[in-house]
Amino acid sequence: MQNFSPLRSLPRNERGWLLPTDDYWRFFLARPELAPVPESCPAELALHGALLRAPAMPVGTDALQALQDPDARESYTLFLRFRDGLLAAGTLEAYYLSLFQTGGAGAINIPPLFIDLLAQAIAHSLLEDSSDAYEVRAADLLFRSQRISTEGGQVLSGDREVIDMLSETGGLGDFGRFLAEAKVPLPTLNLQVLTDENAADYWLQVDRHTFLLDLTHEISNDLSHGLVLTMTRARSGLKALASVLQKWVAHFLGVAVSIRPLQKIDDAAWRWHVGLDVEATALLNDLYEGLEVAPERLQRLLSLFRLDFADPRDMRADVAGKPVYLGLMMNAEGVFRLKPQNLLLNLPLHPRQ
């Protein structure tokens, strides 16, 4: 079987949207949730083998009921639901959109893992020709939870799964977990902050999720007399994320927008906002309504962004030409999970879109 990665380029239709292939399905069949184990029954081995040979083959209820392990039966049921939905939609993008357009999150009947893998494949296809390590690292935020730490005035975003694993095992896997249970001190592993100096090393890593992304804002110094000196962070993770989100909107919606990080909203005519996560959505709603917000909650706001449409005619007439404000926020545990679908569903698009 050909080794398939969802990051590898998939064929595209005339719109540039991704088409699933047999090897795409084989990638899922090789995952731990579906790959056979020594305890797999003959019916499971037969089903897995048949799907490897013909990944799009119809699978009836009888074949699923023949699986002795209820966990295996559930895993195959969910996979086939995902596969059949994607095949019916035709492209990864069309299926991704359909998940959120038909009844909301309560109507989603596939595991979050599948949604993340869709977003991962789409995001990386947008950047497959990019040589910008900051953009590629920022794209992780569209499908992987992040933990935030603040050190020396920096706001650093690290992959939640990697950081939690390191804290539990010291990066030594099961052996590290054994040492932790035996109360043996684990070695300290320092994660690298992505910089111009180590960006070349980023591309050489097997697991690039070990790099931290600097989400610190630019620093502005008021020089009085109305002059402001901005100390620009030329390689800002926030700018890289804004660039990725611009590409995301253009790819799905076919409209050009510009997005830039913002430290505060100073707009008496604020008309539209979109939270990039659950926490930010609630906070922006409260601020828009003029409700009092606790200082501790405000401190968890990582960044605001300003989104502008290149062509105001792409916007609803009642807000045409006005900016859209975005927010990104961590929860009380220092974790944030960006929801890129919010940008696709909640922008004030002209009805023709």
N, C-alpha and C positions, 0 to 999 in steps of 0.2 A: 504494500500500500504506500502511495506517495505521502510523504510527510507534509501535511498542510498546516499553514499558520493563517489565522484570520487577518494578519497584518499584510499578507502577500496580496498583490493586486488581483482583484476579481474582474471578470469582463464587465463592460459597461454597455448600457443601451444608448440610444441616440441622445438622451438627456444627460448622460453621464452618471446615471444611477447604477448601482452594483447588482449584478445578476448572480444568484447562487449557482454553484456547480456541484457535481458529484463529490469532488474532493472537499468542498466546503462542508457537506454533510458528514463525510468521513472524519473530518476534524472533530466533530461532536461525538461520533461513535468511538473515538479513541480516548475521550475524556473519562476520568474515573467514575463518573456517574453511570456510564453505559458500557465501559470496557468490561469484558468477562473477568471473573475471578475464579479461583480453584473450586469454589462452592457452586458455581453457576450450573443450573440444571441443563439437560440436553435441549429443552425447548428454547432456553435463552441463548445457548450457543448457536442453535440453528437460526434463530431470528437475527442475531448479530451478524452471522456470516452472510446471510441472505441480503441484509441491508448494506454490508460492505460491497457486495457484488453489484447491487442495484439500489442505491440509496433512496431513490424516489419511488420505489415499489409500494403499491397499496398494502396496508397491513390491517387485517380484520380483527374484530374483537376476540375471536376464538384464539388467535395467535397470542394475544396479550394475556388472556385468561389462562393460557397454558403455562405461563411463567410461575414457578413455584414460590419465588421470593417476592413478597408484596412490595418491597422497596424497589426491586428491579422492575416490577410491573408498573409502579407509579412513574419511575424515571423514563421508561419507554413511552408511556402515555403522554407525558409532558413533552418529550422530544418530538413525538409524532404530531402533536397539536401545534407545536412551534413550526415544524417542517411544513405541514400542510397549509398553515396560515401564510407562511412566507411564499410558498409556491403559488398560492392563489393570488397573492398581491403582486408577484412578479419580480420585485426588486427589494433589496434590504431597506431602502429609504421609504418606499411606499408602505411596507409592512410596519416599519417603525412609526410612521405617522399614524397609521390606522389604529395602533394600540392605544393612542391617546385621544383620538378623535371620536371614538365610538363608545360613549358612555363614561369616559373618565377612568381614573385609576381603579375604581371598583370593578370595572369590566375587564381588566387585564387578567387573563387566565393562563399566563405562562410565568415561570420563575424570573425574578429580577436578573439572575445570571444571564439569561438569554438576551434580555434587553441591553445589558451592559456589553455583551459580545457584539451585538448589532452596532451599538454606538462606537465601540472600539474599531471595528472594521471600517465603518464610514469615516470616522475621524482620521484614521491613519491613511485612508485612500486620499483624503484631501491634502495630506502632507507628504505623500510618497516621494515627491521630488524636492522636498524641503531639506536644506542643509543647516537649518537653524535648530540647534539643540534645545533652545529655550522654548520654541514653539512646540516641538515634539513632546517635550516634558510637560508643557502646559496642557497638551491634548489629553494627557492622562486624567486630568480633572473632570473630563466629560464622562468618564465611566469607572473611576476608582475613587473610593472615599479617601479623604486626606485628614491628617492630624496637624494641628497648628502648634508651633512653639515660638516663643519670643526670646531671642538671645541678643544682647548687646544692641538693642534698638531695632533688630531685624525681625520681620514676621516671616517665618519659614514654614513652608508646606511640605509635609512628608507623607509618603504612601502609608495609609493606615495599616494595611495588612503587613507590610514590611516592618513597620515600627512595633506593632504588637508582637510579631514573631520574634524580633530581636529582644524585646523586653522579657519574653517568656523563655527563650532558649539561648539567648546570646548569639544567635545566628548559627547554632550548632545542631539544629533540628532535634530529633528524638533524643540524641545524646545530651544535648543542652537541657532538654526538659528533665532528663534523668538527674543531671547535676543539680538543677534547681530544686527538684523534689528532695534531693539529699542535702540541700542547703549548702552546696559548694558554690563559692562565688563564681559568677559567670564573667568571662572576659568582656571588657568594654569595647564596643565597636562604634566608631565615629562615622556617621553618615556625612557625605560630602555635599556642600552647597554648590549647585551648578554655577560656574563662573566662566569667564572667557579663558582663564588659565587651564581649566580642566575639561572644557567643552569637547575637545578632541577625544578625551578618555571616555566620555559619555557614549560615543558611538561604538566603542570597543567592548562595552559591558554586556554580559549575557543578560543580567537583570538590571535594566536602567532605572527601575523603580527605587533603587537605593539612593538616588540623587534627590536632594532637597531643592525646592524652588523658592526663590526669594520673592515674597509678595509685598515687600516694603514699599510704601509710597515715596514719591519724590518729596524733597524737603524744600519748602518755600520760606525765604527770609524777606520780611517786609523792610525795605530800605527807606521807608517814609516817603513823603511827597508823591504817594501813589505808585511808587515803583516796587516791583516784586522780583527778587532774584530766585530763580528755581534751580536747585541743585539736581540736575537730571541723572537718574539712574539709567544709563544707556541700555542696559540689558535687563530691564525689569521683567519679572515674571508676570506682573499685572499687564504690561504691554503685550507680552507674548500671548497671554490668555485672551486679551481683547482681539488680537489678530486672528486667533483660532475661531473665536465666536463670530467674527465677521465672515470668515470663510464658511462656517456652518450655516449661517443665515442665507448667504448667497446660493449655496449648494441646494438647499431644500426649497427655499422660497423664490429664488430667482430675482431677488432685489439686492441692490448694492447699499450697504450701510457702513458707516464708520463708527468705531467704538473706542473710547479712550477712558482710562481710569480717572476718577474724580474723588476729591477728598470730602466734599460736602455739596449739598444741593442748595443753591442760593437763587431760587427762582420763584418769584411771587405768582407766576402763571403756570406752575407745575401742573401738568395735565395727565401724564401717563407714566406708569412705572411697571417694571416686571422684576419680581424676585427670582434670582437664579437658584434658589433653594427654598425649602419650607420656612426656615427661620427668617430669611430676608424678606420673603413675601409678606409674612405677618408683620414684621417691623415696618416695612414701607407703607403697608396699609394703615397702620396706626399713626405713623407720622403724617401721612397724607390727610387723615381725618382730624389731625390736630390733637390727638390724644397724648397724655403724658406718658413718657417712656422712662423706665428706670435707667440710671446711669450704667449699671452693670450690664444691662442688655445692650445698650448702645456701644459699649466697649467691645462687644463680640462681633460688631460689624467689621469685616475685613476690608471691604472696599465698595465704593460706589462707582458706577460707570455712566457715561453719557453716550447714548446711541443716537445718531442722526442719519436719516434717509438721504441718499444722494439725490433722489428725485422725490420731492414732496408729493407728486401725483401718485406715488405708490402707497400713500397713507390715506386713512379715512379723512374725508373733507373737513370734519370738525376739529381735527388736530394736525392738519397738514402743515409742515414746516416747523413744528414744535419738537423739542428733544424728547426722547424716551429715557428715563433713568432706570438703571439696573442696580441691584444690590447683591452682595455676596457676604454670607455670615456663617460663623461657626456656632455650634450649640454650646451648652454649658460644660460639656466634656472636652471642648477644644477640637471637635470633629465637624467637618462639613462635607456635604454630599451635593455637588452641583447637579442640577436637573436641566440638561440642555434642551429638553423638549419644551420647557417654559418659553424659550425664545421663539419657538416655532408656532406655538398656539396662542400667545398672548400679545403679540405685536399688533398695533392698530393699522392693519393692512386695508387698503382700498378693496371693496367687494370684488373687484375684477380679479384679484389675486387667487 
